Amino acid sequence: MYGREESISEKTRAQYKKDVDVLVKYIPWFDKIQGKSVQSIYDGEKDFKVIQIPVYDSNLLSFVKEADKTALITKNYPYVYTRLRIKTAEDELKAVNSAHLKDIETLKGILSKYILMGKSKASVWREGVENGVLSAIVKRLKYLFYNTNVE
């Protein structure tokens, strides 16, 4: 049994290591932006007011674009929320912080919710940064993939 679990963790590491490497480079940005807004509102120039348009931090948009290209994004993310009965950002953080390498589907599901839902409702990206879930996912992935004695 133990040999099989070790094989699964090695296989998981091999499968997702490159994708995790892409996201890990955003950890310093997540740390720097913590407590700050990643969205501003553009409403035109001085005398020319137009409809208000949200403008997002370029690093956030870059993170979303790169995350969307990885194998860590799954369209089946609602299943994770149903299976684990996740309702709030607090529930998401608990699931992320207790995840092990064998729970990669949980991390993928939560990350996918923010990336994919954000495509149709961009405020989801802002919420993911402000509530710390996106940062927690990337940091947990780094912990799981860069520490070889972690399962």
DSSP file (Angstrom, degrees, kcal/mol; ACC not computed):
  #  RESIDUE AA STRUCTURE BP1 BP2  ACC     N-H-->O    O-->H-N    N-H-->O    O-->H-N    TCO  KAPPA ALPHA  PHI   PSI    X-CA   Y-CA   Z-CA
    1    1 A M     >        0   0    0      0, 0.0     4,-2.0     0, 0.0     5,-0.2   0.000 360.0 360.0 360.0 -44.7    0.0    0.0    0.0
    2    2 A Y  H  >  +     0   0    0      1,-0.2     4,-2.3     2,-0.2     5,-0.2   0.910 360.0  52.8 -64.2 -41.2    2.8    2.5    0.9
    3    3 A G  H  > S+     0   0    0      1,-0.2     4,-1.8     2,-0.2    -1,-0.2   0.863 108.1  51.8 -61.1 -36.1    4.6    1.8   -2.3
    4    4 A R  H  > S+     0   0    0      2,-0.2     4,-2.0     1,-0.2    -1,-0.2   0.903 109.0  49.3 -67.6 -42.8    1.5    2.5   -4.3
    5    5 A E  H  X S+     0   0    0     -4,-2.0     4,-2.4     1,-0.2    -2,-0.2   0.893 109.9  51.5 -64.3 -39.6    0.9    5.9   -2.5
    6    6 A E  H  X S+     0   0    0     -4,-2.3     4,-2.3     1,-0.2    -1,-0.2   0.899 108.7  51.7 -63.5 -39.1    4.5    6.9   -3.2
    7    7 A S  H  X S+     0   0    0     -4,-1.8     4,-2.3     1,-0.2    -2,-0.2   0.889 108.9  50.7 -63.5 -40.2    4.0    6.1   -6.8
    8    8 A I  H  X S+     0   0    0     -4,-2.0     4,-2.6     2,-0.2    -2,-0.2   0.913 110.8  47.8 -64.9 -43.3    0.9    8.2   -7.0
    9    9 A S  H  X S+     0   0    0     -4,-2.4     4,-2.5     2,-0.2    -2,-0.2   0.887 112.6  49.0 -67.7 -37.1    2.6   11.2   -5.4
   10   10 A E  H  X S+     0   0    0     -4,-2.3     4,-2.5     2,-0.2    -1,-0.2   0.910 112.3  48.6 -65.6 -40.6    5.6   10.8   -7.8
   11   11 A K  H  X S+     0   0    0     -4,-2.3     4,-2.3     2,-0.2    -2,-0.2   0.907 111.7  49.3 -65.2 -42.2    3.2   10.6  -10.7
   12   12 A T  H  X S+     0   0    0     -4,-2.6     4,-2.2     2,-0.2     5,-0.2   0.924 111.2  49.4 -62.9 -45.4    1.3   13.7   -9.5
   13   13 A R  H  X S+     0   0    0     -4,-2.5     4,-1.7     1,-0.2    -2,-0.2   0.933 112.8  47.0 -59.5 -45.9    4.5   15.7   -9.1
   14   14 A A  H  < S+     0   0    0     -4,-2.5     4,-0.4     1,-0.2    -1,-0.2   0.884 113.3  49.4 -63.5 -38.3    5.7   14.7  -12.6
   15   15 A Q  H  < S+     0   0    0     -4,-2.3    -1,-0.2     1,-0.2    -2,-0.2   0.877 125.2  23.2 -70.5 -39.0    2.3   15.5  -14.1
   16   16 A Y  H  X S+     0   0    0     -4,-2.2     4,-2.5    -5,-0.1     5,-0.2   0.432  89.5 101.0-112.2   0.0    1.9   19.0  -12.6
   17   17 A K  H  X S+     0   0    0     -4,-1.7     4,-2.4     1,-0.2     5,-0.2   0.897  85.4  48.4 -57.0 -45.6    5.4   20.2  -11.7
   18   18 A K  H  > S+     0   0    0     -4,-0.4     4,-1.4     1,-0.2    -1,-0.2   0.886 112.5  49.2 -63.6 -38.2    5.7   22.5  -14.8
   19   19 A D  H  > S+     0   0    0      2,-0.2     4,-1.4     1,-0.2    -1,-0.2   0.893 110.7  49.6 -68.0 -39.6    2.3   24.0  -14.2
   20   20 A V  H  X S+     0   0    0     -4,-2.5     4,-2.4     1,-0.2    -2,-0.2   0.896 106.4  57.0 -65.5 -39.5    3.1   24.7  -10.5
   21   21 A D  H  X S+     0   0    0     -4,-2.4     4,-0.8    -5,-0.2    -1,-0.2   0.873 104.2  53.5 -58.1 -37.6    6.4   26.3  -11.5
   22   22 A V  H  < S+     0   0    0     -4,-1.4     3,-0.2     1,-0.2    -1,-0.2   0.895 114.8  39.5 -64.4 -40.5    4.5   28.8  -13.7
   23   23 A L  H >< S+     0   0    0     -4,-1.4     3,-2.0     1,-0.2    -2,-0.2   0.792 101.5  70.1 -82.6 -29.1    2.2   29.8  -10.8
   24   24 A V  H >< S+     0   0    0     -4,-2.4     3,-1.9     1,-0.3    -1,-0.2   0.802  84.9  69.8 -61.8 -29.9    4.9   29.9   -8.0
   25   25 A K  T 3< S+     0   0    0     -4,-0.8     4,-0.3     1,-0.3    -1,-0.3   0.654  91.4  62.6 -64.5 -12.2    6.5   33.0   -9.5
   26   26 A Y  T <> S+     0   0    0     -3,-2.0     4,-2.5     1,-0.2    -1,-0.3   0.493  74.7  92.8 -90.0  -3.7    3.4   35.0   -8.5
   27   27 A I  H <> S+     0   0    0     -3,-1.9     4,-2.5     1,-0.2     5,-0.2   0.921  83.9  51.0 -58.6 -46.6    3.9   34.4   -4.7
   28   28 A P  H  > S+     0   0    0      0, 0.0     4,-2.3     0, 0.0    -1,-0.2   0.895 111.3  49.4 -58.6 -37.2    5.9   37.6   -4.2
   29   29 A W  H  > S+     0   0    0     -4,-0.3     4,-2.6     2,-0.2    -2,-0.2   0.929 109.7  50.4 -66.7 -44.0    3.2   39.6   -5.9
   30   30 A F  H  X S+     0   0    0     -4,-2.5     4,-1.0     1,-0.2    -1,-0.2   0.909 112.2  48.2 -58.8 -41.7    0.5   38.0   -3.8
   31   31 A D  H  < S+     0   0    0     -4,-2.5     3,-0.3    -5,-0.2    -1,-0.2   0.899 113.8  46.7 -65.0 -40.5    2.5   38.8   -0.7
   32   32 A K  H  < S+     0   0    0     -4,-2.3    -2,-0.2    -5,-0.2    -1,-0.2   0.866 114.2  46.3 -69.0 -37.4    3.0   42.4   -1.9
   33   33 A I  H >< S+     0   0    0     -4,-2.6     3,-2.9    -5,-0.1    -1,-0.2   0.587  79.9 126.6 -84.9 -11.1   -0.6   43.0   -2.9
   34   34 A Q  T 3< S+     0   0    0     -4,-1.0     3,-0.1     1,-0.3    96,-0.1  -0.239  81.6  12.3 -54.3 126.9   -2.1   41.5    0.3
   35   35 A G  T 3  S+     0   0    0      1,-0.3    -1,-0.3    95,-0.1     2,-0.3   0.369 111.3  99.9  86.9  -4.4   -4.5   44.0    1.8
   36   36 A K  S <  S-     0   0    0     -3,-2.9    -1,-0.3     1,-0.0     2,-0.3  -0.750  78.3-104.2-110.9 160.4   -4.5   46.2   -1.3
   37   37 A S        -     0   0    0     -2,-0.3    89,-0.0     1,-0.1    -3,-0.0  -0.619  17.6-164.9 -84.1 141.0   -7.0   46.4   -4.1
   38   38 A V  S    S+     0   0    0     -2,-0.3    19,-2.4    88,-0.1     2,-0.4   0.256  72.8  66.9-103.6   9.2   -6.3   44.8   -7.4
   39   39 A Q  E     +A   56   0A   0     17,-0.2     2,-0.3    87,-0.1    17,-0.2  -0.988  54.9 177.6-133.3 139.2   -9.1   46.7   -9.1
   40   40 A S  E     -A   55   0A   0     15,-2.8    15,-3.6    -2,-0.4     2,-0.5  -0.887  27.4-119.8-130.1 167.2   -9.6   50.4   -9.9
   41   41 A I  E     -A   54   0A   0     -2,-0.3     2,-0.5    13,-0.2    11,-0.1  -0.931  14.9-158.5-114.2 128.5  -12.5   52.1  -11.7
   42   42 A Y  E     +A   53   0A   0     11,-3.1    11,-2.9    -2,-0.5     3,-0.1  -0.916  18.4 166.6-102.0 124.8  -12.0   54.2  -14.9
   43   43 A D  E     -     0   0A   0     -2,-0.5     7,-1.5     1,-0.5     9,-0.1   0.036  53.7 -88.1-128.3  28.1  -14.8   56.6  -15.5
   44   44 A G  E     -A   49   0A   0      5,-0.2    -1,-0.5     9,-0.1     5,-0.2  -0.350  58.1 -48.2 100.8-179.4  -13.3   58.8  -18.2
   45   45 A E  S    S-     0   0    0      3,-0.8     3,-0.5    -2,-0.1     5,-0.0  -0.342  73.2 -75.9 -86.3 172.5  -11.2   62.0  -18.2
   46   46 A K  S    S+     0   0    0      1,-0.3     3,-0.1    -2,-0.1    -1,-0.0   0.822 126.4  15.7 -35.5 -67.7  -11.9   65.1  -16.2
   47   47 A D  S    S+     0   0    0      1,-0.2     2,-0.8     2,-0.0    -1,-0.3   0.573 117.1  73.5 -91.8  -9.5  -14.8   66.7  -18.1
   48   48 A F        -     0   0    0     -3,-0.5    -3,-0.8     2,-0.0     2,-0.4  -0.825  64.9-172.4-111.8  94.6  -15.8   63.6  -20.1
   49   49 A K  E     +A   44   0A   0     -2,-0.8    -5,-0.2    -5,-0.2     2,-0.2  -0.692   8.0 174.0 -88.4 136.2  -17.5   61.0  -17.9
   50   50 A V  E     -     0   0A   0     -7,-1.5     3,-0.1    -2,-0.4    -2,-0.0  -0.710  45.5 -58.2-127.2-179.8  -18.2   57.6  -19.4
   51   51 A I  E     -     0   0A   0     -2,-0.2     2,-0.3     1,-0.1    -1,-0.1  -0.325  66.9 -99.5 -59.6 143.3  -19.6   54.4  -18.0
   52   52 A Q  E     -     0   0A   0     -9,-0.1    -9,-0.2   -11,-0.1    -1,-0.1  -0.494  41.2-168.2 -71.5 131.0  -17.5   53.1  -15.2
   53   53 A I  E     -A   42   0A   0    -11,-2.9   -11,-3.1    -2,-0.3     2,-0.2  -0.980  19.4-127.1-122.9 126.5  -15.1   50.3  -16.3
   54   54 A P  E     -A   41   0A   0      0, 0.0     2,-0.5     0, 0.0   -13,-0.2  -0.531  21.2-159.9 -72.1 137.6  -13.2   48.1  -13.8
   55   55 A V  E     -A   40   0A   0    -15,-3.6   -15,-2.8    -2,-0.2     2,-0.3  -0.983   8.9-152.4-119.8 126.4   -9.4   48.0  -14.5
   56   56 A Y  E     -A   39   0A   0     -2,-0.5   -17,-0.2   -17,-0.2   -18,-0.0  -0.702  27.6 -91.9-104.2 151.4   -7.5   45.1  -13.0
   57   57 A D     >  -     0   0    0    -19,-2.4     4,-2.0    -2,-0.3     3,-0.3  -0.299  33.2-129.8 -55.0 135.4   -3.8   44.9  -11.9
   58   58 A S  H  > S+     0   0    0      1,-0.2     4,-2.2     2,-0.2     5,-0.1   0.832 107.4  56.0 -62.9 -32.4   -1.7   43.7  -14.8
   59   59 A N  H  > S+     0   0    0      2,-0.2     4,-2.6     1,-0.2    -1,-0.2   0.881 106.1  51.1 -66.9 -36.9   -0.1   41.0  -12.6
   60   60 A L  H  > S+     0   0    0     -3,-0.3     4,-2.6     2,-0.2    -2,-0.2   0.935 111.0  47.5 -63.8 -45.7   -3.5   39.6  -11.8
   61   61 A L  H  X S+     0   0    0     -4,-2.0     4,-2.3     1,-0.2    -2,-0.2   0.882 112.5  49.7 -63.7 -37.8   -4.5   39.4  -15.4
   62   62 A S  H  X S+     0   0    0     -4,-2.2     4,-2.6     2,-0.2     5,-0.2   0.912 110.4  50.2 -65.8 -43.1   -1.1   37.7  -16.2
   63   63 A F  H  X S+     0   0    0     -4,-2.6     4,-2.9     2,-0.2     5,-0.2   0.930 112.1  47.7 -59.5 -46.5   -1.7   35.2  -13.4
   64   64 A V  H  X S+     0   0    0     -4,-2.6     4,-2.2     1,-0.2    -2,-0.2   0.920 112.3  49.1 -61.9 -44.9   -5.2   34.4  -14.7
   65   65 A K  H  X S+     0   0    0     -4,-2.3     4,-0.8     1,-0.2    -1,-0.2   0.919 115.8  42.4 -62.5 -45.0   -3.9   34.0  -18.3
   66   66 A E  H >< S+     0   0    0     -4,-2.6     3,-0.6     1,-0.2     4,-0.5   0.892 113.6  51.4 -71.5 -39.0   -1.1   31.7  -17.3
   67   67 A A  H >< S+     0   0    0     -4,-2.9     3,-1.4    -5,-0.2     5,-0.3   0.891 104.6  58.3 -63.5 -38.0   -3.2   29.7  -14.8
   68   68 A D  H 3< S+     0   0    0     -4,-2.2    -1,-0.2     1,-0.3    -2,-0.2   0.764 102.1  55.0 -64.1 -25.2   -5.8   29.2  -17.5
   69   69 A K  T << S+     0   0    0     -4,-0.8    -1,-0.3    -3,-0.6    -2,-0.2   0.580  94.3  91.9 -83.1 -10.5   -3.2   27.5  -19.8
   70   70 A T  S X  S-     0   0    0     -3,-1.4     3,-0.9    -4,-0.5   -54,-0.1  -0.311  85.1-118.6 -85.8 167.3   -2.2   24.9  -17.2
   71   71 A A  T 3  S+     0   0    0      1,-0.2    -1,-0.1   -56,-0.1    -3,-0.1   0.403 102.9  83.5 -79.8   2.0   -3.5   21.4  -16.5
   72   72 A L  T 3  S+     0   0    0     -5,-0.3     2,-0.5   -56,-0.1    40,-0.3   0.509  72.7  88.1 -82.7  -4.4   -4.6   22.7  -13.1
   73   73 A I    <   +     0   0    0     -3,-0.9     2,-0.4    -6,-0.2    36,-0.1  -0.839  55.3 177.2-100.4 128.9   -7.8   24.1  -14.5
   74   74 A T    >   -     0   0    0     -2,-0.5     3,-0.8    34,-0.5    42,-0.1  -0.992  31.6-147.5-132.1 137.0  -10.8   21.8  -14.7
   75   75 A K  T 3  S+     0   0    0     -2,-0.4    -1,-0.1     1,-0.2    -2,-0.0   0.594  94.9  73.1 -76.0  -9.1  -14.3   22.5  -15.9
   76   76 A N  T >>  +     0   0    0      1,-0.2     3,-1.1     2,-0.1     4,-0.6   0.045  58.8 122.2 -92.4  25.8  -15.6   20.0  -13.4
   77   77 A Y  H X>  +     0   0    0     -3,-0.8     4,-1.4     1,-0.2     3,-0.7   0.796  59.5  68.3 -63.6 -29.7  -14.9   22.3  -10.4
   78   78 A P  H 3> S+     0   0    0      0, 0.0     4,-2.2     0, 0.0    -1,-0.2   0.845  92.2  63.0 -59.5 -28.7  -18.5   22.4   -9.1
   79   79 A Y  H <> S+     0   0    0     -3,-1.1     4,-3.1     1,-0.2     5,-0.2   0.899  99.8  52.4 -60.3 -40.9  -18.1   18.7   -8.2
   80   80 A V  H <X S+     0   0    0     -3,-0.7     4,-2.3    -4,-0.6     6,-0.2   0.912 109.9  48.6 -61.4 -42.9  -15.3   19.6   -5.7
   81   81 A Y  H  <>S+     0   0    0     -4,-1.4     5,-1.9     2,-0.2     4,-0.5   0.875 115.3  44.2 -66.7 -37.4  -17.6   22.2   -4.1
   82   82 A T  H ><5S+     0   0    0     -4,-2.2     3,-0.6     3,-0.2    -2,-0.2   0.937 114.1  48.8 -71.0 -47.3  -20.5   19.7   -3.8
   83   83 A R  H 3<5S+     0   0    0     -4,-3.1    -2,-0.2     1,-0.2    -3,-0.2   0.878 121.4  34.5 -62.0 -40.3  -18.3   16.8   -2.6
   84   84 A L  T 3<5S-     0   0    0     -4,-2.3    -1,-0.2    -5,-0.2    -2,-0.2   0.403 105.4-124.9 -96.6   1.9  -16.6   18.8    0.1
   85   85 A R  T < 5 +     0   0    0     -3,-0.6     2,-0.5    -4,-0.5    -3,-0.2   0.907  43.8 176.3  53.9  46.9  -19.7   21.0    0.9
   86   86 A I      < +     0   0    0     -5,-1.9    -1,-0.2    -6,-0.2     3,-0.1  -0.720  16.5 151.8 -85.1 124.4  -17.7   24.2    0.3
   87   87 A K        +     0   0    0     -2,-0.5     2,-0.2     1,-0.2    -1,-0.2   0.659  56.3  35.8-120.9 -33.3  -19.9   27.3    0.6
   88   88 A T  S  > S-     0   0    0      1,-0.1     4,-1.9     0, 0.0    -1,-0.2  -0.703  81.4-105.6-123.8 170.3  -17.7   30.1    1.7
   89   89 A A  H  > S+     0   0    0     -2,-0.2     4,-2.6     1,-0.2     5,-0.2   0.837 121.3  58.5 -63.3 -32.8  -14.2   31.5    1.3
   90   90 A E  H  > S+     0   0    0      2,-0.2     4,-2.3     1,-0.2    -1,-0.2   0.919 105.2  48.8 -61.4 -44.1  -13.4   30.2    4.8
   91   91 A D  H  > S+     0   0    0      2,-0.2     4,-2.3     1,-0.2    -2,-0.2   0.891 110.5  52.0 -61.6 -40.2  -14.4   26.7    3.7
   92   92 A E  H  X S+     0   0    0     -4,-1.9     4,-2.6     1,-0.2    -2,-0.2   0.932 109.4  48.7 -62.0 -46.2  -12.1   27.1    0.6
   93   93 A L  H  X S+     0   0    0     -4,-2.6     4,-2.8     1,-0.2    -2,-0.2   0.891 110.5  51.0 -63.1 -39.6   -9.2   28.1    2.8
   94   94 A K  H  X S+     0   0    0     -4,-2.3     4,-1.3     2,-0.2    -1,-0.2   0.925 112.1  47.1 -62.1 -44.2   -9.7   25.2    5.2
   95   95 A A  H  < S+     0   0    0     -4,-2.3     4,-0.4     2,-0.2    -2,-0.2   0.901 114.5  47.0 -64.4 -41.4   -9.8   22.8    2.2
   96   96 A V  H >< S+     0   0    0     -4,-2.6     3,-1.2     1,-0.2    -2,-0.2   0.945 112.5  48.2 -65.5 -48.6   -6.7   24.3    0.7
   97   97 A N  H 3< S+     0   0    0     -4,-2.8    -1,-0.2     1,-0.3    -2,-0.2   0.712 115.1  45.0 -69.7 -19.8   -4.7   24.3    3.9
   98   98 A S  T 3< S+     0   0    0     -4,-1.3    -1,-0.3    -5,-0.2    -2,-0.2   0.423  88.5 118.7-100.6   1.1   -5.6   20.7    4.7
   99   99 A A    <   -     0   0    0     -3,-1.2     2,-0.2    -4,-0.4    -3,-0.0  -0.395  43.7-165.2 -72.2 142.5   -4.9   19.4    1.2
  100  100 A H    >   -     0   0    0     51,-0.1     3,-1.8    -2,-0.1    44,-0.1  -0.618  42.7 -89.5-112.6 177.3   -2.2   16.8    0.6
  101  101 A L  G >  S+     0   0    0      1,-0.3     3,-1.1    -2,-0.2    -2,-0.0   0.851 128.0  57.6 -59.7 -34.4   -0.7   15.8   -2.7
  102  102 A K  G 3  S+     0   0    0     49,-0.9     3,-0.4     1,-0.3    -1,-0.3   0.671  98.9  62.8 -69.6 -15.0   -3.4   13.1   -3.2
  103  103 A D  G X>  +     0   0    0     -3,-1.8     4,-1.5     1,-0.2     3,-1.2  -0.008  62.2 125.4 -97.0  27.5   -6.0   16.0   -2.9
  104  104 A I  H <>  +     0   0    0     -3,-1.1     4,-2.7     1,-0.3    -1,-0.2   0.821  67.4  62.1 -57.9 -31.5   -4.7   17.7   -6.0
  105  105 A E  H 3> S+     0   0    0     -3,-0.4     4,-2.4     1,-0.2    -1,-0.3   0.850 100.7  53.4 -64.4 -33.1   -8.2   17.6   -7.5
  106  106 A T  H <> S+     0   0    0     -3,-1.2     4,-2.2     2,-0.2     5,-0.2   0.944 111.4  44.5 -64.7 -47.9   -9.5   19.8   -4.6
  107  107 A L  H  X S+     0   0    0     -4,-1.5     4,-2.4     1,-0.2     5,-0.2   0.906 114.1  50.1 -63.9 -41.5   -6.8   22.4   -5.3
  108  108 A K  H  X S+     0   0    0     -4,-2.7     4,-2.6     1,-0.2   -34,-0.5   0.907 110.2  51.0 -61.9 -41.8   -7.5   22.2   -9.0
  109  109 A G  H  X S+     0   0    0     -4,-2.4     4,-1.9     2,-0.2    -2,-0.2   0.915 112.1  44.3 -64.4 -44.4  -11.2   22.6   -8.4
  110  110 A I  H  X S+     0   0    0     -4,-2.2     4,-1.5     2,-0.2    -1,-0.2   0.924 115.5  47.6 -68.8 -43.8  -10.9   25.7   -6.2
  111  111 A L  H  X S+     0   0    0     -4,-2.4     4,-2.3    -5,-0.2     5,-0.2   0.917 110.7  53.4 -60.5 -42.7   -8.4   27.4   -8.5
  112  112 A S  H  X>S+     0   0    0     -4,-2.6     4,-3.1   -40,-0.3     5,-0.6   0.869 101.7  58.6 -62.2 -38.2  -10.6   26.6  -11.5
  113  113 A K  H  X5S+     0   0    0     -4,-1.9     4,-2.1     1,-0.2     5,-0.4   0.948 111.0  41.5 -56.4 -49.0  -13.6   28.2   -9.9
  114  114 A Y  H  X5S+     0   0    0     -4,-1.5     4,-1.1     2,-0.2    -2,-0.2   0.902 119.7  43.1 -68.6 -40.7  -11.8   31.5   -9.6
  115  115 A I  H  X5S+     0   0    0     -4,-2.3     4,-0.5     2,-0.2    -2,-0.2   0.949 121.8  36.9 -71.3 -48.2  -10.1   31.4  -13.0
  116  116 A L  H >X5S+     0   0    0     -4,-3.1     3,-0.9    -5,-0.2     4,-0.5   0.910 118.2  47.3 -75.9 -42.4  -13.1   30.2  -15.0
  117  117 A M  H >X<S+     0   0    0     -4,-2.1     4,-2.2    -5,-0.6     3,-1.2   0.854 105.0  63.7 -65.7 -31.9  -15.9   32.1  -13.2
  118  118 A G  H 3< S+     0   0    0     -4,-1.1    -1,-0.2    -5,-0.4    -2,-0.2   0.731  88.9  68.5 -63.9 -22.2  -13.8   35.2  -13.5
  119  119 A K  H << S+     0   0    0     -3,-0.9    -1,-0.3    -4,-0.5     3,-0.2   0.823 114.3  26.7 -67.1 -30.0  -14.0   35.0  -17.2
  120  120 A S  H << S+     0   0    0     -3,-1.2     2,-0.3    -4,-0.5    -2,-0.2   0.662 137.1  29.3-104.5 -21.0  -17.7   35.9  -17.1
  121  121 A K    ><  -     0   0    0     -4,-2.2     3,-2.4     1,-0.1     4,-0.3  -0.753  69.1-171.0-138.9  88.6  -17.7   37.8  -13.8
  122  122 A A  T >> S+     0   0    0     -2,-0.3     3,-1.2     1,-0.3     4,-1.0   0.677  77.0  76.0 -60.8 -20.2  -14.3   39.4  -13.4
  123  123 A S  H 3> S+     0   0    0      1,-0.3     4,-2.4     2,-0.2    -1,-0.3   0.726  82.1  71.5 -64.6 -17.5  -15.0   40.5   -9.8
  124  124 A V  H <> S+     0   0    0     -3,-2.4     4,-2.3     2,-0.2    -1,-0.3   0.871  93.7  53.8 -63.6 -36.9  -14.4   36.9   -8.8
  125  125 A W  H <> S+     0   0    0     -3,-1.2     4,-1.6    -4,-0.3    -1,-0.2   0.937 108.8  48.3 -61.7 -45.7  -10.7   37.4   -9.5
  126  126 A R  H  X S+     0   0    0     -4,-1.0     4,-2.9     1,-0.2    -2,-0.2   0.918 110.9  50.7 -60.4 -44.2  -10.7   40.3   -7.1
  127  127 A E  H  X S+     0   0    0     -4,-2.4     4,-2.8     1,-0.2     6,-0.3   0.895 106.5  55.4 -61.0 -40.7  -12.5   38.3   -4.5
  128  128 A G  H  <>S+     0   0    0     -4,-2.3     6,-1.8     1,-0.2     5,-0.6   0.845 113.6  40.6 -62.0 -34.9  -10.0   35.5   -4.9
  129  129 A V  H ><5S+     0   0    0     -4,-1.6     3,-0.8    -3,-0.2    -2,-0.2   0.919 116.1  48.9 -77.6 -46.0   -7.1   37.9   -4.2
  130  130 A E  H 3<5S+     0   0    0     -4,-2.9    -2,-0.2     1,-0.2    -3,-0.2   0.861 113.6  45.0 -65.9 -36.9   -8.8   39.8   -1.4
  131  131 A N  T 3<5S-     0   0    0     -4,-2.8    -1,-0.2    -5,-0.2    -2,-0.2   0.521 109.8-123.2 -86.7  -2.8  -10.0   36.7    0.5
  132  132 A G  T <>5S+     0   0    0     -3,-0.8     4,-2.2    -4,-0.2    -3,-0.2   0.507  75.3 122.3  82.7   4.7   -6.5   35.1    0.1
  133  133 A V  H  ><S+     0   0    0     -5,-0.6     4,-2.3    -6,-0.3     5,-0.2   0.932  73.5  48.0 -69.1 -45.5   -7.7   31.9   -1.6
  134  134 A L  H  > S+     0   0    0     -6,-1.8     4,-2.1     1,-0.2     5,-0.2   0.924 114.2  47.3 -61.5 -43.7   -5.6   32.3   -4.7
  135  135 A S  H  > S+     0   0    0     -7,-0.5     4,-2.6     1,-0.2     5,-0.2   0.920 111.1  51.5 -61.6 -44.4   -2.5   33.0   -2.7
  136  136 A A  H  X S+     0   0    0     -4,-2.2     4,-2.3     1,-0.2    -2,-0.2   0.879 109.0  51.2 -62.4 -38.7   -3.2   30.1   -0.4
  137  137 A I  H  X S+     0   0    0     -4,-2.3     4,-2.6     2,-0.2    -1,-0.2   0.950 112.0  45.2 -64.0 -49.0   -3.6   27.7   -3.3
  138  138 A V  H  X S+     0   0    0     -4,-2.1     4,-2.3     1,-0.2    -2,-0.2   0.909 114.8  48.2 -64.1 -41.7   -0.3   28.8   -5.0
  139  139 A K  H  X S+     0   0    0     -4,-2.6     4,-2.4     2,-0.2    -1,-0.2   0.879 112.0  49.6 -66.0 -37.2    1.6   28.6   -1.6
  140  140 A R  H  X S+     0   0    0     -4,-2.3     4,-2.7    -5,-0.2    -2,-0.2   0.904 109.9  51.0 -68.2 -40.4    0.1   25.2   -0.9
  141  141 A L  H  X S+     0   0    0     -4,-2.6     4,-2.5     2,-0.2     5,-0.3   0.919 110.4  49.7 -61.2 -42.8    1.1   23.9   -4.3
  142  142 A K  H  X S+     0   0    0     -4,-2.3     4,-2.4     1,-0.2     5,-0.3   0.942 111.7  48.7 -60.6 -46.6    4.6   25.2   -3.8
  143  143 A Y  H  X S+     0   0    0     -4,-2.4     4,-1.1     1,-0.2    -2,-0.2   0.921 115.6  43.4 -59.2 -46.1    4.7   23.5   -0.4
  144  144 A L  H  < S+     0   0    0     -4,-2.7    -1,-0.2     1,-0.2     6,-0.2   0.849 121.1  38.6 -71.1 -35.1    3.5   20.1   -1.8
  145  145 A F  H  < S+     0   0    0     -4,-2.5    -2,-0.2    -5,-0.2    -1,-0.2   0.727 118.1  44.8 -92.0 -22.5    5.6   20.1   -4.9
  146  146 A Y  H  < S+     0   0    0     -4,-2.4     2,-0.7    -5,-0.3    -2,-0.2   0.593 100.4  70.9-100.0 -11.2    8.9   21.5   -3.6
  147  147 A N    ><  -     0   0    0     -4,-1.1     3,-1.3    -5,-0.3    -1,-0.1  -0.917  63.6-166.3-105.5 111.3    9.1   19.5   -0.4
  148  148 A T  T 3  S+     0   0    0     -2,-0.7    -1,-0.1     1,-0.3    -4,-0.0   0.697  83.7  60.6 -73.5 -18.9    9.9   15.9   -1.3
  149  149 A N  T 3  S+     0   0    0      2,-0.0     2,-0.4     0, 0.0    -1,-0.3   0.312  87.4  94.7 -90.5  11.2    9.0   14.5    2.1
  150  150 A V    <         0   0    0     -3,-1.3   -50,-0.0    -6,-0.2    -3,-0.0  -0.845 360.0 360.0-104.1 137.4    5.4   15.8    1.9
  151  151 A E              0   0    0     -2,-0.4   -49,-0.9   -50,-0.0   -50,-0.1   0.392 360.0 360.0-105.4 360.0    2.6   13.5    0.7
